[in-house]
Amino acid sequence: MKYQGSPGFSHQQADRIGVLICNLGTPEAPTPAALRRYLREFLSDPRVVEVPRLLWWFVLNGIILRVRPRRSAAAYAKVFTDAGSPLLLHTRAQAAALQENLAGKGREDILVDYAMRYGQPAMSAVMQSMFDKGVRKLLVLPMYPQYSGSTAGSVFDALAKDFLTRRLLPDLRFISHYHDYPPYIDAAAARIREHWEAHGRADKLLFSYHGVPRRYLDNGDPYHCECHKTSRLIAQALGLSAEEYLTTFQSRFGREEWLQPYTDKTLEAFPGQGIRSVQVFCPGFAADCLETLEEIGEENRENFLHAGGERYEYISALNARPDHIEALAGLVLQELQGWAVAPDSAREARARALGAGK
């Protein structure tokens, strides 16, 4: 095996601490061809679809990639902007805001960057760029508050696979979840209060999370439990009773049972239960994306109103709100305790004396 180095590194550089935030990913364009590339990478991950590989290869390539890219491209076209996909834009803004926040706290030694688990910018390329800039200690923060093997677990898989090819490995820390981190809970509650102040309250507050197959829970994945804990803590911060909110799960596909109750079925049933107005917040999404803007913001709105609902409001994700960035900065600094790098002005001279080329 040929191991990667850091061709951009120079002994003139100061060592740095790196913070890499990672989100799921996005196609490069809302076109069937771009969706086919993206979905092939995403749905080929055994963490995402736990089905025997040979069987899944035939299903994915023989059925899904022939049908789903065109349908998904139409959905992405509704949310894409001239500057790109919302998820990419929000994640980029989060990284820039986090860099500025940390610098304002006197941590100019920290370099913040962002990557996507699937698609671009790819984790390997971004990490290479960070190492070339002198990063020797790396903290990885998957932007999934609640842990699942299919999300944060998959980010670690990609990290480990990349490290198998590297000659020099950085010191590494990894944040697997932050579902009950108090500043994150406070930021989520503040976002909802802000919406209430502008629009008033609805009959019910729905916390909708991305779903996973039920068997993942049965096999020990803590995601279901962490989602419910997040909902409970936000509800407590808002002073809500158990009857005033509900946790549901969205975005299922395939025929097997997923985590319930399902968001779409719940919204369709609400009007018949006398619930005529609803507000939906998605605590599992650090940034707005297709699943929040199109699936929750449009598709489920239509389902609810068609079933007899009268008022439906999606409360946007935390994105790069200052309180969200402050929460992320606090989480990062908490996890970086004990790590430091010091400038060494004599390092270049010593390296050259020992024959180093640069």
Beta strands, then each sheet from edge to edge (+ up, - down):
strand 1: 16-26
strand 2: 110-119
strand 3: 135-142
strand 4: 171-174
strand 5: 204-210
strand 6: 245-250
strand 7: 277-281
strand 8: 311-315
sheet 1: 2+ 1+ 3+ 4+
sheet 2: 6+ 5+ 7+ 8+
end
